[in-house]
Amino acid sequence: MISLRQALLTWYRQSGRTLPWRQTRDPYAIWVSEIMLQQTQVKTVLPYYERWLTLFSTVQALAIAEQQQVLKAWEGLGYYARARNLHRAAQAVVLKHNGVFPSDFATVMQLPGIGRTTAGGILSAAFNQPIAILDGNVKRVLARLLALPVPPKRAITQLWHCSEALIDPTFPRDFNQAIMDLGATVCTPQQPLCANCPWKEHCRAYNQGIQAELPMSETRVPIPHKVIGVAVIWNDQGQILIDRRRQEGLLGGLWEFPGGKVEPGETIEACIQREIREELGIEIAVGDRLIVVDHAYSHFRVTLNVHHCRHVSGKPQAIECDEVRWVALAELDQYPFPKANLQIIEALRKGSAKDEG
Ligand code: SF4
């Protein structure tokens, strides 16, 4: 155990990554980075992290911000529940803990959006507490180190025990960061660079020559594909109708162009007309296709078939959403939209530039 820790820490001091959230001990900044990194790669997170700390430099600043501002700052990063929870948790830190981020594991775990790995990540990085973590990188490294004969998902308790047993009691901050770096840069999903690994002497997978086959994967069920009809509805004033999604559920609180799932045997045009009648209570005329956008979420993928539409009659009502609004094309960038919708906005801008040209 001791030699594993020492080998990893020595490697980390020579080869660890320099990342902005490692230059601080401010639990708020570290917390923001941990949440952003939950489902997103470091290179994507970097600009968001810097911008976030400029916009909301303290937990107090985040707590008093409007949710729309918070979602706008998160726009494009995906998994928006993370932003909504971070915002709620900031309000809880201000109200319940006088604006001081708690340093006790059980209290931290009660904050919205913080699970065991995130709590361990924050407390070890900010306060050097010996609390283990088990993110995707750590799972992979440990599954190989132990030559785990089942998919990691089925051995979570064992992997947590292993992470807890390994963590260095004197240098937990460096240890947790080191094992994440090892997973991100050496023990990579494909073709791990075992020759450069400080753990190769102890690694069961490497010593059995099976590192490329581990971790074992679950048999994958094919991910569903949803075909969606989407309406860009124009009124006589040249404004476009957008709606704000319900708070609960996927992409909650974000704005979008209205639409819905195409039923079997239905044309895209008929789907758009039906969805708009059901969801907004208005009649429209469906016109030309603007763009087709493919987008993958974690558990399904969508194809958005987007059509220009003209408002015919009725006052839009928020039947299946929280709010509807008519806005000018130039105002769209004031609202937070999901990534797939940003491509629609881009296509609208290009179209309008062409018209003017
Ligand atoms: S020896 Fe190879 S498989 Fe084992 S931990 Fe190191 S990089 Fe991963």
Boltz pocket constraint, residues with backbone or C-beta under 6 A from the ligand:
constraints:
  - pocket:
      binder: B
      contacts: [[A, 141], [A, 144], [A, 145], [A, 186], [A, 187], [A, 188], [A, 192], [A, 193], [A, 194], [A, 197], [A, 198], [A, 199], [A, 200], [A, 201], [A, 203], [A, 204], [A, 205], [A, 206], [A, 211]]
      max_distance: 6.0
